[in-house]
Amino acid sequence: MTPRRRRLAVVLGIVAGVSIAAALAFSAFRENVTFFFDPTQIAAGQVPAGERFRLGGMVTQGSLHRAPGSLEVHFVVTDFSHDVPVSYTGVLPDLFREGAGVVAHGRLRADGTFVADEVLAKHDEKYMPPEVARSLKRRHGESREEPVAPATVGAVEGAAGEGQPAKPASAPPSSTTGS
């Protein structure tokens, strides 16, 4: 084999190896991507059949039903336009309750019931999952709860008074002196 053919074989081997690695990485990435849908998008048929996705919204008041003697739970998730029944077998998070925000991971059955394999509830009184807040704002005009604004770096709590943002330490004085 001539040196030129050896170089060509090495280059083709490298290109083939990189192509295979890229294809495997893309395949793994595609399998691990989980899309978010709200009940209105599900009712409109925008959910890919058989795909795992996240469903987000609010748990409808009075919709929580537990099967006696088992971990099976049924409830309804709403975005105030459409409802989706959810079935879940497992222990619900401590903060899960009716009227609260929820994100469930799972698949949609042919009968329209979402079968969740994981249920996440909001973690405090001011937090709502960002996807749920955007969806509710888009569908309902505004979210049920206002998101908490992030604290300003270097701001001292209460320094500017109740409900007023603190001024940064590097802010120029508000009055100017004449020259």
Protein Blocks (a to p, Z undefined) as FASTA:
>chain_A
ZZklmmmmmmmmmmmmmmmmmmmmmmmmmmmpccdddfklmmnopacghiacddddddde
hiaccdehiabdcddddehlaccddddeddddfklcehiacdddddddfkopacdfbdcd
dfbfkbccfklmmmmmmmnopafbdcdddddehiaghknoghiacddfklccfbdcdZZ
